[in-house]
Amino acid sequence: MVKSIRKLIEQVAKEKDLPERVVEYALKNAIALGVKKAKKIREEIDVDFTDEGIKTYIVRRKGGRKARFPVDISTEDLNRIAAYAAKEEFFRELERAERERGFLEYKELEGEIVTGIARRILENGDVVVDLGKVEAILPRREQIHGETYKVGDKVKALLLDVRKAKGEPRLILSRTHPLFLKKLLEAEIPELAEKDIEIKAIAREPGQRAKVAVFASDMKMDPVGIVVGLRGSRIQPISDELSGERIDVIRWTEEPEEFILRSLSPAHPTGIRLIPEEERAEVGVPKDELSLAIGKRGVNVRLAHKLTGWHIDVLSEEDFEKLLQLREENG
């Protein structure tokens, strides 16, 4: 009996690409469940495979110590339970083991980009994505506005969160998180992956616009030009992946005035006044660039705020100068 069990373990381990110890653990759990059902035992059961055959024990713990007591069961009944377990419970246990392995593998990939296939579209708009060994959910809230999916579509997303819910792996994907854009940039641009250029900050309005602040310690390097590429050749594929999201790449500086001015790209501000105690900045721009600086529905100035951490009031050059003059007159 034991030899046949060992052979079964080796065979299943090979077929399922699982370690033999995992398969053995699953089979022991299956036999333990069978014994508990047959003998109506509520306590923990240990199972050993020995040269003499299968041995089962009731486990009792007291004061940190573990004591085992042989289960009163005939060899014939135990063999019958083991045979049944190998056919039924064993495969359920194996499925759990495979899911557990998948959970551990994907836990290590948390915060990285994964690619899968859309298998089901739920009524609430969530997409069930097959990642190969496990399924993940791309919630509606983590999808870029305007994107639609159908069964069979390829889905690329950030593996945002890997956890267990009621003992089962639960993987959450995101296409809206700033880290997704960061990982896409690192995958496309070697200088970012190799840390020659550093991403200092990212702000996104998914599907609309994003701002990325980059920095190179080597003053001879042009981090913006390198990230954008010749005629946008590097940044465009990333924009395409994000449903046309426009990406402004900005050179980072620790000087707040200059960083705020750059953050309002593509506008060209001409003046700035900081109010540090309020973490607020007043910025003057040419009148014909006022709407450009603010952006459609305020998206540009809102992203500049997210990127820099400063609240930004955008004014026309004329109003900015008038306000400065008024403050000077009032002392």
ABEGO torsion letter per residue (X at the ends): XAAAAAAAAAAAAAAAGBBAAAAAAAAAAAAAAAAAAAAGBABBBBBBBBAAEBBBBBBBBBGGBBBBBBBBBBAAAAAAAAAAAAABAAAAAAAAAAAAAAAAAAAAABGBBBBBBBABBBAAGBBBBBAGABBBBBBAAABBBGBBBBBGBBBBBBBABBBBBGGBBBBBBBAABAAAAAAAAAAABAAAAAGABBBABBBBBBGABBBBBBBBABAABBAAAAAAEBGGAAAAAAAAAAGGBBBBBBBBBABAAAAAAAAAOABBBABBBBBAAAGBBBBBBBAAAAAAAAEBGGAAAAAAAAAAGBBBBBBBAAAAAAAAAAAAAAX
